[in-house]
Amino acid sequence: MKSLIKAVAIAALVAVPAVSFAQAQTQQPVTRAQVRAELAQLRAAGYDPSDWMHYPDNIQAAEARVQAEKANSAYGPSTSGTSQSGQ
């Protein structure tokens, strides 16, 4: 019984890295140009890479601004307007 438990534990330890590697391979690798474009967007949103004193806060705030800008610049009709019809 103990050898079965050991075999299952070893099999699980071997399978976990294989599953995580398979998941990582499904994503496309990021190119250098994509990283530079994202950094330029973050800098335009107020991120300063040399400000290490406020590092986690300033990059998170810049990422939130970039996401809000992307959400506001979507195609399609405005969802925040009002309309009147039949008058």
Backbone atoms as SQL, in Angstrom:
CREATE TABLE atoms (id INTEGER PRIMARY KEY, chain TEXT, resi INTEGER, resn TEXT, atom TEXT, x REAL, y REAL, z REAL);
INSERT INTO atoms VALUES
  (1, 'A', 1, 'MET', 'N', 0.817, -1.189, 0.000),
  (2, 'A', 1, 'MET', 'CA', 0.000, 0.000, 0.000),
  (3, 'A', 1, 'MET', 'C', 0.863, 1.256, 0.000),
  (4, 'A', 2, 'LYS', 'N', 1.942, 1.242, 0.816),
  (5, 'A', 2, 'LYS', 'CA', 2.820, 2.395, 0.883),
  (6, 'A', 2, 'LYS', 'C', 3.531, 2.619, -0.446),
  (7, 'A', 3, 'SER', 'N', 3.873, 1.541, -1.144),
  (8, 'A', 3, 'SER', 'CA', 4.554, 1.711, -2.428),
  (9, 'A', 3, 'SER', 'C', 3.602, 2.305, -3.471),
  (10, 'A', 4, 'LEU', 'N', 2.316, 1.987, -3.372),
  (11, 'A', 4, 'LEU', 'CA', 1.334, 2.577, -4.288),
  (12, 'A', 4, 'LEU', 'C', 1.201, 4.077, -4.039),
  (13, 'A', 5, 'ILE', 'N', 1.177, 4.479, -2.788),
  (14, 'A', 5, 'ILE', 'CA', 1.079, 5.901, -2.452),
  (15, 'A', 5, 'ILE', 'C', 2.325, 6.639, -2.949),
  (16, 'A', 6, 'LYS', 'N', 3.492, 6.025, -2.755),
  (17, 'A', 6, 'LYS', 'CA', 4.728, 6.644, -3.231),
  (18, 'A', 6, 'LYS', 'C', 4.718, 6.763, -4.753),
  (19, 'A', 7, 'ALA', 'N', 4.223, 5.753, -5.435),
  (20, 'A', 7, 'ALA', 'CA', 4.190, 5.782, -6.894),
  (21, 'A', 7, 'ALA', 'C', 3.240, 6.874, -7.396),
  (22, 'A', 8, 'VAL', 'N', 2.100, 7.027, -6.745),
  (23, 'A', 8, 'VAL', 'CA', 1.143, 8.057, -7.130),
  (24, 'A', 8, 'VAL', 'C', 1.734, 9.449, -6.859),
  (25, 'A', 9, 'ALA', 'N', 2.413, 9.612, -5.734),
  (26, 'A', 9, 'ALA', 'CA', 3.015, 10.899, -5.398),
  (27, 'A', 9, 'ALA', 'C', 4.110, 11.260, -6.395),
  (28, 'A', 10, 'ILE', 'N', 4.927, 10.306, -6.773),
  (29, 'A', 10, 'ILE', 'CA', 5.995, 10.561, -7.745),
  (30, 'A', 10, 'ILE', 'C', 5.399, 10.876, -9.113),
  (31, 'A', 11, 'ALA', 'N', 4.362, 10.157, -9.499),
  (32, 'A', 11, 'ALA', 'CA', 3.716, 10.425, -10.778),
  (33, 'A', 11, 'ALA', 'C', 3.118, 11.830, -10.803),
  (34, 'A', 12, 'ALA', 'N', 2.538, 12.261, -9.690),
  (35, 'A', 12, 'ALA', 'CA', 1.964, 13.603, -9.618),
  (36, 'A', 12, 'ALA', 'C', 3.052, 14.671, -9.706),
  (37, 'A', 13, 'LEU', 'N', 4.172, 14.432, -9.030),
  (38, 'A', 13, 'LEU', 'CA', 5.267, 15.394, -9.087),
  (39, 'A', 13, 'LEU', 'C', 5.855, 15.502, -10.490),
  (40, 'A', 14, 'VAL', 'N', 5.866, 14.415, -11.222),
  (41, 'A', 14, 'VAL', 'CA', 6.394, 14.430, -12.587),
  (42, 'A', 14, 'VAL', 'C', 5.382, 15.068, -13.540),
  (43, 'A', 15, 'ALA', 'N', 4.102, 14.889, -13.306),
  (44, 'A', 15, 'ALA', 'CA', 3.074, 15.375, -14.221),
  (45, 'A', 15, 'ALA', 'C', 2.835, 16.878, -14.097),
  (46, 'A', 16, 'VAL', 'N', 3.001, 17.458, -12.937),
  (47, 'A', 16, 'VAL', 'CA', 2.705, 18.882, -12.736),
  (48, 'A', 16, 'VAL', 'C', 3.575, 19.776, -13.619),
  (49, 'A', 17, 'PRO', 'N', 4.890, 19.605, -13.672),
  (50, 'A', 17, 'PRO', 'CA', 5.672, 20.468, -14.574),
  (51, 'A', 17, 'PRO', 'C', 5.321, 20.249, -16.047),
  (52, 'A', 18, 'ALA', 'N', 4.982, 19.037, -16.420),
  (53, 'A', 18, 'ALA', 'CA', 4.630, 18.767, -17.813),
  (54, 'A', 18, 'ALA', 'C', 3.346, 19.490, -18.198),
  (55, 'A', 19, 'VAL', 'N', 2.375, 19.533, -17.297),
  (56, 'A', 19, 'VAL', 'CA', 1.115, 20.224, -17.572),
  (57, 'A', 19, 'VAL', 'C', 1.340, 21.729, -17.650),
  (58, 'A', 20, 'SER', 'N', 2.132, 22.291, -16.747),
  (59, 'A', 20, 'SER', 'CA', 2.385, 23.727, -16.776),
  (60, 'A', 20, 'SER', 'C', 3.195, 24.108, -18.010),
  (61, 'A', 21, 'PHE', 'N', 4.098, 23.262, -18.458),
  (62, 'A', 21, 'PHE', 'CA', 4.862, 23.540, -19.674),
  (63, 'A', 21, 'PHE', 'C', 3.950, 23.514, -20.888),
  (64, 'A', 22, 'ALA', 'N', 3.001, 22.593, -20.915),
  (65, 'A', 22, 'ALA', 'CA', 2.070, 22.511, -22.040),
  (66, 'A', 22, 'ALA', 'C', 1.196, 23.749, -22.104),
  (67, 'A', 23, 'GLN', 'N', 0.790, 24.298, -20.969),
  (68, 'A', 23, 'GLN', 'CA', -0.021, 25.505, -20.958),
  (69, 'A', 23, 'GLN', 'C', 0.788, 26.712, -21.413),
  (70, 'A', 24, 'ALA', 'N', 2.055, 26.770, -21.055),
  (71, 'A', 24, 'ALA', 'CA', 2.889, 27.903, -21.439),
  (72, 'A', 24, 'ALA', 'C', 3.154, 27.904, -22.943),
  (73, 'A', 25, 'GLN', 'N', 3.157, 26.756, -23.581),
  (74, 'A', 25, 'GLN', 'CA', 3.450, 26.675, -24.998),
  (75, 'A', 25, 'GLN', 'C', 2.279, 27.097, -25.875),
  (76, 'A', 26, 'THR', 'N', 1.069, 27.187, -25.334),
  (77, 'A', 26, 'THR', 'CA', -0.080, 27.572, -26.143),
  (78, 'A', 26, 'THR', 'C', -0.109, 29.064, -26.421),
  (79, 'A', 27, 'GLN', 'N', 0.601, 29.867, -25.638),
  (80, 'A', 27, 'GLN', 'CA', 0.633, 31.305, -25.842),
  (81, 'A', 27, 'GLN', 'C', 1.755, 31.655, -26.812),
  (82, 'A', 28, 'GLN', 'N', 1.535, 32.688, -27.601),
  (83, 'A', 28, 'GLN', 'CA', 2.556, 33.144, -28.530),
  (84, 'A', 28, 'GLN', 'C', 3.634, 33.902, -27.755),
  (85, 'A', 29, 'PRO', 'N', 4.885, 33.749, -28.143),
  (86, 'A', 29, 'PRO', 'CA', 5.926, 34.514, -27.460),
  (87, 'A', 29, 'PRO', 'C', 5.800, 36.004, -27.774),
  (88, 'A', 30, 'VAL', 'N', 6.176, 36.808, -26.821),
  (89, 'A', 30, 'VAL', 'CA', 6.086, 38.247, -26.974),
  (90, 'A', 30, 'VAL', 'C', 7.351, 38.725, -27.679),
  (91, 'A', 31, 'THR', 'N', 7.178, 39.556, -28.688),
  (92, 'A', 31, 'THR', 'CA', 8.335, 40.067, -29.414),
  (93, 'A', 31, 'THR', 'C', 8.888, 41.305, -28.726),
  (94, 'A', 32, 'ARG', 'N', 10.087, 41.666, -29.088),
  (95, 'A', 32, 'ARG', 'CA', 10.719, 42.844, -28.520),
  (96, 'A', 32, 'ARG', 'C', 9.951, 44.110, -28.890),
  (97, 'A', 33, 'ALA', 'N', 9.418, 44.135, -30.087),
  (98, 'A', 33, 'ALA', 'CA', 8.635, 45.293, -30.524),
  (99, 'A', 33, 'ALA', 'C', 7.359, 45.439, -29.698),
  (100, 'A', 34, 'GLN', 'N', 6.722, 44.318, -29.349),
  (101, 'A', 34, 'GLN', 'CA', 5.518, 44.377, -28.528),
  (102, 'A', 34, 'GLN', 'C', 5.829, 44.905, -27.129),
  (103, 'A', 35, 'VAL', 'N', 6.949, 44.473, -26.563),
  (104, 'A', 35, 'VAL', 'CA', 7.347, 44.945, -25.233),
  (105, 'A', 35, 'VAL', 'C', 7.634, 46.436, -25.269),
  (106, 'A', 36, 'ARG', 'N', 8.335, 46.894, -26.316),
  (107, 'A', 36, 'ARG', 'CA', 8.635, 48.324, -26.427),
  (108, 'A', 36, 'ARG', 'C', 7.366, 49.147, -26.618),
  (109, 'A', 37, 'ALA', 'N', 6.412, 48.630, -27.385),
  (110, 'A', 37, 'ALA', 'CA', 5.149, 49.343, -27.591),
  (111, 'A', 37, 'ALA', 'C', 4.365, 49.439, -26.282),
  (112, 'A', 38, 'GLU', 'N', 4.357, 48.365, -25.520),
  (113, 'A', 38, 'GLU', 'CA', 3.645, 48.386, -24.236),
  (114, 'A', 38, 'GLU', 'C', 4.312, 49.353, -23.262),
  (115, 'A', 39, 'LEU', 'N', 5.641, 49.378, -23.255),
  (116, 'A', 39, 'LEU', 'CA', 6.351, 50.314, -22.384),
  (117, 'A', 39, 'LEU', 'C', 6.066, 51.755, -22.795),
  (118, 'A', 40, 'ALA', 'N', 5.989, 52.012, -24.099),
  (119, 'A', 40, 'ALA', 'CA', 5.663, 53.362, -24.571),
  (120, 'A', 40, 'ALA', 'C', 4.255, 53.759, -24.140),
  (121, 'A', 41, 'GLN', 'N', 3.305, 52.826, -24.196),
  (122, 'A', 41, 'GLN', 'CA', 1.942, 53.107, -23.730),
  (123, 'A', 41, 'GLN', 'C', 1.936, 53.431, -22.241),
  (124, 'A', 42, 'LEU', 'N', 2.686, 52.654, -21.457),
  (125, 'A', 42, 'LEU', 'CA', 2.734, 52.886, -20.014),
  (126, 'A', 42, 'LEU', 'C', 3.377, 54.230, -19.690),
  (127, 'A', 43, 'ARG', 'N', 4.429, 54.580, -20.431),
  (128, 'A', 43, 'ARG', 'CA', 5.066, 55.880, -20.203),
  (129, 'A', 43, 'ARG', 'C', 4.110, 57.018, -20.560),
  (130, 'A', 44, 'ALA', 'N', 3.355, 56.853, -21.622),
  (131, 'A', 44, 'ALA', 'CA', 2.379, 57.883, -22.005),
  (132, 'A', 44, 'ALA', 'C', 1.282, 58.017, -20.951),
  (133, 'A', 45, 'ALA', 'N', 1.016, 56.926, -20.218),
  (134, 'A', 45, 'ALA', 'CA', -0.007, 56.947, -19.180),
  (135, 'A', 45, 'ALA', 'C', 0.531, 57.429, -17.834),
  (136, 'A', 46, 'GLY', 'N', 1.829, 57.795, -17.796),
  (137, 'A', 46, 'GLY', 'CA', 2.377, 58.356, -16.568),
  (138, 'A', 46, 'GLY', 'C', 3.342, 57.472, -15.821),
  (139, 'A', 47, 'TYR', 'N', 3.715, 56.327, -16.357),
  (140, 'A', 47, 'TYR', 'CA', 4.647, 55.438, -15.674),
  (141, 'A', 47, 'TYR', 'C', 6.067, 55.944, -15.863),
  (142, 'A', 48, 'ASP', 'N', 6.837, 56.004, -14.777),
  (143, 'A', 48, 'ASP', 'CA', 8.239, 56.403, -14.823),
  (144, 'A', 48, 'ASP', 'C', 9.071, 55.221, -14.356),
  (145, 'A', 49, 'PRO', 'N', 9.784, 54.538, -15.268),
  (146, 'A', 49, 'PRO', 'CA', 10.543, 53.356, -14.871),
  (147, 'A', 49, 'PRO', 'C', 11.675, 53.648, -13.887),
  (148, 'A', 50, 'SER', 'N', 12.133, 54.890, -13.805),
  (149, 'A', 50, 'SER', 'CA', 13.231, 55.210, -12.895),
  (150, 'A', 50, 'SER', 'C', 12.745, 55.521, -11.477),
  (151, 'A', 51, 'ASP', 'N', 11.446, 55.559, -11.247),
  (152, 'A', 51, 'ASP', 'CA', 10.885, 55.848, -9.929),
  (153, 'A', 51, 'ASP', 'C', 10.702, 54.547, -9.157),
  (154, 'A', 52, 'TRP', 'N', 11.778, 54.069, -8.543),
  (155, 'A', 52, 'TRP', 'CA', 11.723, 52.794, -7.820),
  (156, 'A', 52, 'TRP', 'C', 11.080, 52.928, -6.446),
  (157, 'A', 53, 'MET', 'N', 10.965, 54.137, -5.942),
  (158, 'A', 53, 'MET', 'CA', 10.375, 54.314, -4.618),
  (159, 'A', 53, 'MET', 'C', 8.874, 54.006, -4.623),
  (160, 'A', 54, 'HIS', 'N', 8.221, 54.199, -5.761),
  (161, 'A', 54, 'HIS', 'CA', 6.777, 53.977, -5.851),
  (162, 'A', 54, 'HIS', 'C', 6.456, 52.903, -6.891),
  (163, 'A', 55, 'TYR', 'N', 7.376, 51.938, -7.057),
  (164, 'A', 55, 'TYR', 'CA', 7.271, 51.001, -8.175),
  (165, 'A', 55, 'TYR', 'C', 5.939, 50.260, -8.286),
  (166, 'A', 56, 'PRO', 'N', 5.492, 49.521, -7.326),
  (167, 'A', 56, 'PRO', 'CA', 4.273, 48.747, -7.604),
  (168, 'A', 56, 'PRO', 'C', 3.066, 49.630, -7.857),
  (169, 'A', 57, 'ASP', 'N', 3.006, 50.744, -7.138),
  (170, 'A', 57, 'ASP', 'CA', 1.830, 51.606, -7.266),
  (171, 'A', 57, 'ASP', 'C', 1.786, 52.338, -8.599),
  (172, 'A', 58, 'ASN', 'N', 2.949, 52.863, -9.044),
  (173, 'A', 58, 'ASN', 'CA', 2.907, 53.682, -10.252),
  (174, 'A', 58, 'ASN', 'C', 2.687, 52.851, -11.510),
  (175, 'A', 59, 'ILE', 'N', 3.197, 51.637, -11.574),
  (176, 'A', 59, 'ILE', 'CA', 2.952, 50.832, -12.779),
  (177, 'A', 59, 'ILE', 'C', 1.518, 50.307, -12.786),
  (178, 'A', 60, 'GLN', 'N', 0.978, 49.985, -11.621),
  (179, 'A', 60, 'GLN', 'CA', -0.412, 49.526, -11.576),
  (180, 'A', 60, 'GLN', 'C', -1.371, 50.648, -11.960),
  (181, 'A', 61, 'ALA', 'N', -1.072, 51.865, -11.525),
  (182, 'A', 61, 'ALA', 'CA', -1.920, 52.992, -11.891),
  (183, 'A', 61, 'ALA', 'C', -1.844, 53.256, -13.396),
  (184, 'A', 62, 'ALA', 'N', -0.637, 53.156, -13.969),
  (185, 'A', 62, 'ALA', 'CA', -0.484, 53.369, -15.407),
  (186, 'A', 62, 'ALA', 'C', -1.193, 52.271, -16.195),
  (187, 'A', 63, 'GLU', 'N', -1.109, 51.026, -15.731),
  (188, 'A', 63, 'GLU', 'CA', -1.812, 49.926, -16.408),
  (189, 'A', 63, 'GLU', 'C', -3.319, 50.131, -16.350),
  (190, 'A', 64, 'ALA', 'N', -3.819, 50.621, -15.214),
  (191, 'A', 64, 'ALA', 'CA', -5.256, 50.884, -15.095),
  (192, 'A', 64, 'ALA', 'C', -5.680, 51.987, -16.060),
  (193, 'A', 65, 'ARG', 'N', -4.835, 53.030, -16.216),
  (194, 'A', 65, 'ARG', 'CA', -5.158, 54.102, -17.160),
  (195, 'A', 65, 'ARG', 'C', -5.168, 53.589, -18.594),
  (196, 'A', 66, 'VAL', 'N', -4.208, 52.723, -18.936),
  (197, 'A', 66, 'VAL', 'CA', -4.151, 52.162, -20.292),
  (198, 'A', 66, 'VAL', 'C', -5.381, 51.300, -20.557),
  (199, 'A', 67, 'GLN', 'N', -5.784, 50.480, -19.584),
  (200, 'A', 67, 'GLN', 'CA', -6.965, 49.646, -19.753),
  (201, 'A', 67, 'GLN', 'C', -8.231, 50.490, -19.884),
  (202, 'A', 68, 'ALA', 'N', -8.325, 51.559, -19.100),
  (203, 'A', 68, 'ALA', 'CA', -9.489, 52.441, -19.196),
  (204, 'A', 68, 'ALA', 'C', -9.526, 53.133, -20.553),
  (205, 'A', 69, 'GLU', 'N', -8.351, 53.512, -21.045),
  (206, 'A', 69, 'GLU', 'CA', -8.293, 54.153, -22.359),
  (207, 'A', 69, 'GLU', 'C', -8.709, 53.185, -23.459),
  (208, 'A', 70, 'LYS', 'N', -8.283, 51.931, -23.333),
  (209, 'A', 70, 'LYS', 'CA', -8.678, 50.917, -24.318),
  (210, 'A', 70, 'LYS', 'C', -10.184, 50.667, -24.271),
  (211, 'A', 71, 'ALA', 'N', -10.759, 50.682, -23.082),
  (212, 'A', 71, 'ALA', 'CA', -12.194, 50.447, -22.941),
  (213, 'A', 71, 'ALA', 'C', -12.996, 51.612, -23.510),
  (214, 'A', 72, 'ASN', 'N', -12.483, 52.820, -23.373),
  (215, 'A', 72, 'ASN', 'CA', -13.191, 54.000, -23.869),
  (216, 'A', 72, 'ASN', 'C', -13.030, 54.205, -25.363),
  (217, 'A', 73, 'SER', 'N', -12.033, 53.578, -25.964),
  (218, 'A', 73, 'SER', 'CA', -11.799, 53.794, -27.389),
  (219, 'A', 73, 'SER', 'C', -12.304, 52.641, -28.245),
  (220, 'A', 74, 'ALA', 'N', -13.206, 51.846, -27.710),
  (221, 'A', 74, 'ALA', 'CA', -13.731, 50.701, -28.458),
  (222, 'A', 74, 'ALA', 'C', -14.662, 51.172, -29.566),
  (223, 'A', 75, 'TYR', 'N', -14.781, 50.366, -30.575),
  (224, 'A', 75, 'TYR', 'CA', -15.686, 50.676, -31.681),
  (225, 'A', 75, 'TYR', 'C', -17.122, 50.399, -31.278),
  (226, 'A', 76, 'GLY', 'N', -18.041, 51.059, -31.939),
  (227, 'A', 76, 'GLY', 'CA', -19.453, 50.809, -31.699),
  (228, 'A', 76, 'GLY', 'C', -20.144, 52.025, -31.151),
  (229, 'A', 77, 'PRO', 'N', -21.432, 51.903, -30.920),
  (230, 'A', 77, 'PRO', 'CA', -22.200, 53.046, -30.427),
  (231, 'A', 77, 'PRO', 'C', -21.872, 53.352, -28.977),
  (232, 'A', 78, 'SER', 'N', -22.153, 54.551, -28.583),
  (233, 'A', 78, 'SER', 'CA', -21.944, 54.959, -27.212),
  (234, 'A', 78, 'SER', 'C', -22.930, 54.226, -26.305),
  (235, 'A', 79, 'THR', 'N', -22.449, 53.772, -25.177),
  (236, 'A', 79, 'THR', 'CA', -23.324, 53.052, -24.237),
  (237, 'A', 79, 'THR', 'C', -23.729, 53.926, -23.069),
  (238, 'A', 80, 'SER', 'N', -23.238, 55.145, -23.017),
  (239, 'A', 80, 'SER', 'CA', -23.556, 55.999, -21.862),
  (240, 'A', 80, 'SER', 'C', -24.475, 57.157, -22.227),
  (241, 'A', 81, 'GLY', 'N', -25.028, 57.178, -23.422),
  (242, 'A', 81, 'GLY', 'CA', -25.889, 58.283, -23.831),
  (243, 'A', 81, 'GLY', 'C', -27.347, 58.016, -23.546),
  (244, 'A', 82, 'THR', 'N', -28.159, 59.026, -23.793),
  (245, 'A', 82, 'THR', 'CA', -29.610, 58.886, -23.641),
  (246, 'A', 82, 'THR', 'C', -30.248, 59.206, -24.969),
  (247, 'A', 83, 'SER', 'N', -31.442, 58.743, -25.150),
  (248, 'A', 83, 'SER', 'CA', -32.137, 59.034, -26.399),
  (249, 'A', 83, 'SER', 'C', -33.625, 59.208, -26.135),
  (250, 'A', 84, 'GLN', 'N', -34.265, 59.963, -27.006),
  (251, 'A', 84, 'GLN', 'CA', -35.719, 60.152, -26.942),
  (252, 'A', 84, 'GLN', 'C', -36.267, 59.798, -28.321),
  (253, 'A', 85, 'SER', 'N', -37.339, 59.098, -28.320),
  (254, 'A', 85, 'SER', 'CA', -37.955, 58.767, -29.599),
  (255, 'A', 85, 'SER', 'C', -39.464, 58.946, -29.518),
  (256, 'A', 86, 'GLY', 'N', -40.097, 59.147, -30.652),
  (257, 'A', 86, 'GLY', 'CA', -41.537, 59.238, -30.715),
  (258, 'A', 86, 'GLY', 'C', -42.099, 60.601, -30.400),
  (259, 'A', 87, 'GLN', 'N', -41.294, 61.630, -30.409),
  (260, 'A', 87, 'GLN', 'CA', -41.819, 62.966, -30.116),
  (261, 'A', 87, 'GLN', 'C', -41.858, 63.804, -31.358);
